[in-house]
Amino acid sequence: MYHVPVMLEEVLSSLAVTPDGIYLDCTLGGGGHARAVLDSLGPGGRLVGLDRDADALAAAGVLASDPRVSLAASSFDRLGQVLRGLGIETVNGILFDLGVSSHQLDEPERGFSYHADGPLDMRMDQGGDLTAAGLLATASEKELARILWTYGEERYGRRIAAGVVRARAREPVVTTGRLVEVIRGALPAGVGRVGPHPARRTFQALRIAVNDELGYLQRGLAAAVEALAPGGRVVVISYHSLEDRIVKQYFVDLARSCVCPPGLPVCRCDHRPVVRLVAKKPLTPGPGEVEANPRSRSAKLRAAEKLPVTGDDRERMGESS
């Protein structure tokens, strides 16, 4: 396995793994987190691993030799269908480790890295139709600028979008190295000489757009909470503010005890929270981990625990016992 699991101890403590529980790793990657969860399970425990990337499933395939393990090629927004297909109604813990895996970054032919030249692919599911090269070839200048700002928060998005349109008029932009050249040429003089790589935000934005990452995340979070047993936990590691904002807001909304409009003197909504926040603030890697694995430096971990359904709740839903 090539996966260096980020915040491994924090993941295990946040999941609160029990030996006979059922756990779902929605982003199997190289299987580092999954292996650690499996090592914490007893003979009656069970682990399900999902990934959109066939290469990741192949790399983690050694796990499948364990009878407690089931692996599936699937996006995590379909986790409910996968679990039902395995005869599993609810699980005790779910993990999302978002973003790009080390393996994907280290393989130039996947097109995720701006440090090595390769085809502009960026598909997490290599069976998908849209590549980064295809997006750059067909999107209008206005649409490219929107993507770069919305998904990369790139302040020079308009300049870069204009640069791409000029470059593709001469020849298609189809490699990561060529895109980096276009980005550098579009930026004001002096920008990018120090600090993060000048292509970082553009590559992030294109990757998110190609894979609809934020849409999958929103749908996946909803499916995860639905699949949790009472007392079960969902743990999410995110690597940029767009992902973390979605996770934070979703958990906060589900943890609310009142959804009445502001200003009402008395609560009248009779709302019940669905989850409780395991911690109010996200966990982050310690200095030692960041030094050993620089890719972990931007990681934030948030966790929520599903609350039990009360008798009053069942009555409101027409399920009174």
C-alpha positions in Angstrom: 0.0 0.0 0.0 1.2 3.5 -0.9 -1.2 5.5 1.2 0.1 7.5 4.1 -3.0 8.0 6.2 -3.6 11.5 7.4 -4.4 12.1 11.1 -4.7 8.4 11.7 -5.0 8.5 15.5 -7.5 11.3 15.3 -9.6 9.4 12.8 -9.7 6.3 15.0 -10.6 8.2 18.1 -13.2 10.2 16.3 -14.8 7.1 14.8 -14.8 5.5 18.3 -14.3 2.1 16.7 -15.9 -0.9 18.5 -14.7 -4.4 17.8 -18.1 -5.7 16.5 -19.1 -2.6 14.6 -19.6 -2.0 10.8 -17.5 0.8 9.3 -17.5 2.4 5.9 -14.5 4.0 4.3 -15.9 6.2 1.5 -12.5 7.2 0.0 -10.5 4.0 0.2 -7.4 5.4 -1.6 -4.4 3.2 -0.8 -6.2 1.7 2.2 -4.2 3.2 5.1 -7.2 4.3 7.1 -9.1 1.2 6.3 -6.3 -1.1 7.4 -6.1 0.7 10.8 -9.9 0.4 11.3 -9.8 -3.3 10.3 -7.0 -3.9 12.8 -9.3 -2.5 15.5 -12.2 -4.8 14.6 -12.8 -8.2 16.1 -14.0 -11.3 14.2 -17.6 -10.0 14.2 -16.7 -6.6 12.8 -17.1 -5.5 9.2 -15.5 -3.0 6.9 -16.8 -1.7 3.6 -14.5 0.3 1.3 -15.6 2.5 -1.6 -13.6 4.4 -4.3 -14.4 5.9 -7.7 -10.8 5.2 -8.8 -10.2 1.7 -10.1 -6.4 2.1 -9.4 -7.1 2.8 -5.7 -9.3 -0.3 -5.5 -6.6 -2.4 -7.1 -4.0 -1.1 -4.7 -6.1 -1.8 -1.7 -7.3 -5.1 -3.0 -5.2 -7.0 -0.5 -7.8 -6.0 2.1 -10.4 -8.0 0.2 -8.7 -11.3 1.2 -10.1 -10.6 4.7 -13.6 -12.1 5.0 -14.7 -9.1 7.1 -14.0 -6.8 4.1 -16.2 -5.8 1.2 -14.9 -3.4 -1.5 -16.9 -1.6 -4.2 -16.2 0.6 -7.2 -18.6 3.4 -6.4 -18.8 7.2 -5.8 -19.7 7.8 -2.2 -23.0 9.5 -3.0 -24.3 6.0 -3.8 -23.2 4.6 -0.5 -26.8 3.7 0.5 -27.3 1.6 -2.6 -23.9 -0.2 -2.0 -24.8 -1.0 1.6 -28.3 -2.2 0.8 -26.7 -4.5 -1.9 -24.5 -6.0 0.8 -27.5 -6.5 3.1 -26.4 -3.8 5.5 -29.1 -1.5 6.9 -27.0 0.8 9.1 -23.3 1.3 10.0 -21.4 2.5 13.1 -19.0 4.8 11.5 -18.2 6.5 8.1 -15.0 8.1 7.0 -14.5 10.6 4.2 -10.9 11.5 3.4 -11.5 14.1 0.7 -9.2 15.4 -2.0 -6.5 13.7 -4.1 -4.6 10.7 -2.9 -0.8 10.6 -2.8 -0.9 8.0 -5.5 -3.0 10.1 -7.9 -0.6 13.1 -7.3 2.5 10.9 -7.8 1.3 9.5 -11.2 2.0 12.1 -13.9 -0.4 10.4 -16.3 -3.3 11.1 -14.1 -2.8 14.9 -14.6 -3.4 16.1 -11.0 0.1 17.4 -10.3 1.6 20.7 -11.5 5.0 19.5 -10.6 5.3 16.9 -13.4 4.3 17.0 -17.0 1.5 14.7 -18.1 -1.8 14.7 -19.9 -4.4 17.1 -18.5 -6.8 14.3 -17.3 -7.7 14.9 -13.6 -10.6 12.4 -13.6 -10.9 10.5 -10.4 -13.2 8.0 -12.2 -11.3 7.2 -15.4 -14.5 6.1 -17.0 -15.8 9.6 -16.9 -16.2 11.6 -20.1 -15.0 15.0 -19.1 -11.2 15.6 -18.7 -9.5 18.8 -17.7 -8.2 19.2 -21.2 -11.7 18.8 -22.5 -13.0 21.5 -20.1 -10.2 23.9 -21.1 -11.0 23.3 -24.8 -14.8 23.9 -24.6 -15.5 26.3 -21.8 -15.9 30.0 -22.6 -13.6 32.6 -21.1 -16.3 33.7 -18.8 -17.1 30.2 -17.6 -13.4 29.4 -17.0 -13.0 32.6 -14.9 -16.1 31.6 -12.9 -14.7 28.1 -12.3 -11.3 29.4 -11.2 -12.9 31.9 -8.7 -15.6 29.7 -7.4 -13.6 26.5 -7.0 -10.1 27.8 -6.6 -10.7 31.3 -5.1 -8.1 32.4 -7.7 -7.8 36.2 -7.6 -6.2 36.2 -11.1 -8.9 33.9 -12.6 -9.9 36.3 -15.3 -6.3 36.8 -16.5 -5.7 33.1 -16.5 -8.9 32.3 -18.3 -8.0 34.9 -20.9 -4.5 33.4 -21.2 -6.0 29.9 -21.8 -8.3 31.2 -24.5 -5.4 32.9 -26.3 -3.2 29.8 -25.9 -5.9 27.3 -27.2 -6.4 29.5 -30.3 -2.9 28.6 -31.3 -3.0 24.9 -30.2 -5.0 22.8 -27.7 -3.8 23.0 -24.0 -3.5 19.3 -23.3 -0.7 18.8 -20.8 -0.1 19.9 -17.3 3.3 21.4 -18.2 1.7 23.6 -20.9 -1.1 24.7 -18.5 1.5 25.8 -16.0 3.3 27.8 -18.7 0.0 29.5 -19.6 -0.7 30.3 -16.0 2.7 31.8 -15.4 2.4 33.9 -18.5 -0.9 35.3 -17.5 0.1 36.4 -14.0 1.5 39.9 -13.2 5.2 40.1 -13.1 6.6 38.8 -9.7 3.5 36.9 -8.7 4.3 33.3 -7.7 8.0 33.8 -7.1 7.5 33.1 -3.4 4.8 31.2 -1.5 2.6 28.5 -2.9 2.9 27.3 -6.5 1.2 29.8 -8.8 -0.8 26.9 -10.5 -2.1 25.5 -7.2 -5.5 27.2 -7.2 -6.1 26.7 -10.9 -5.4 23.0 -10.7 -7.6 22.7 -7.6 -10.5 24.5 -9.4 -10.3 22.4 -12.6 -10.1 19.1 -10.6 -13.2 20.1 -8.5 -15.1 21.1 -11.7 -14.1 17.9 -13.7 -15.2 15.6 -10.8 -18.1 17.6 -9.4 -16.5 17.2 -6.0 -18.6 19.6 -4.1 -21.8 18.1 -5.5 -20.7 14.6 -4.6 -19.7 15.8 -1.1 -23.1 17.4 -0.4 -25.0 14.3 -1.6 -22.5 12.0 0.2 -22.9 13.7 3.5 -26.7 13.4 3.4 -26.4 9.7 2.4 -23.9 9.1 5.3 -26.1 10.5 8.0 -29.0 8.5 6.7 -27.0 5.3 6.9 -25.6 5.8 10.4 -27.0 3.9 13.3 -27.9 5.9 16.4 -24.6 6.6 18.2 -22.7 6.1 14.9 -20.2 8.7 13.8 -19.3 10.3 10.5 -15.8 11.7 10.2 -14.6 14.0 7.4 -11.1 15.2 6.5 -11.1 18.1 4.2 -8.2 20.0 2.6 -9.5 23.3 1.4 -12.0 25.9 2.7 -14.7 25.1 0.1 -15.0 21.5 1.4 -14.6 22.4 5.0 -17.3 25.1 4.8 -19.8 22.6 3.4 -19.0 20.0 6.1 -19.1 22.5 8.9 -22.4 24.1 7.8 -24.1 20.7 7.2 -23.1 19.4 10.6 -24.1 22.7 12.3 -27.5 22.7 10.6 -28.2 19.1 11.7 -27.1 19.8 15.2 -29.5 22.7 15.7 -32.2 22.3 18.3 -34.3 25.2 16.9 -34.9 26.4 13.4 -37.5 29.1 14.2 -37.0 32.4 12.4 -34.8 34.9 14.4 -36.7 37.2 16.7 -39.4 34.8 18.0 -39.6 35.1 21.8 -40.5 31.4 22.2 -39.4 28.4 20.1 -42.4 26.9 18.2 -40.7 24.7 15.7 -40.5 21.5 17.9 -37.3 20.7 16.0 -35.0 17.9 17.2 -31.3 17.8 16.3 -30.2 14.9 14.2 -26.5 14.9 15.3 -24.3 16.3 17.9 -20.9 17.8 17.1 -18.1 15.6 18.5 -16.0 18.8 18.8 -16.9 22.4 18.1 -13.6 23.1 16.3 -11.9 21.0 13.7 -8.9 18.9 14.6 -5.7 19.6 12.6 -2.4 17.6 12.2 0.4 18.2 14.8 3.7 19.7 13.8 5.4 16.2 13.7 2.9 14.9 11.2 3.1 18.0 9.0 6.9 17.7 8.9 6.7 14.0 8.1 3.9 14.4 5.6 3.7 18.0 4.2 0.5 17.1 2.2 -1.3 16.9 5.5 -0.7 20.5 6.4 -4.1 21.9 5.3 -6.1 19.0 6.7 -9.1 19.6 8.9 -11.1 16.9 10.6 -14.7 17.3 11.7 -17.0 14.6 13.2 -20.6 14.3 14.2 -22.5 11.6 16.1 -26.0 10.6 15.1 -28.5 11.0 17.9 -31.1 8.4 18.8 -34.7 8.8 17.6 -37.0 9.4 20.6 -40.5 8.2 21.0 -41.9 11.7 20.4 -39.9 11.8 17.1 -41.4 8.5 16.0 -44.9 9.7 16.8 -44.3 12.9 14.7 -43.2 10.7 11.8 -46.2 8.4 12.1 -44.1 5.5 13.5 -45.5 5.4 17.0 -44.8 2.1 18.7 
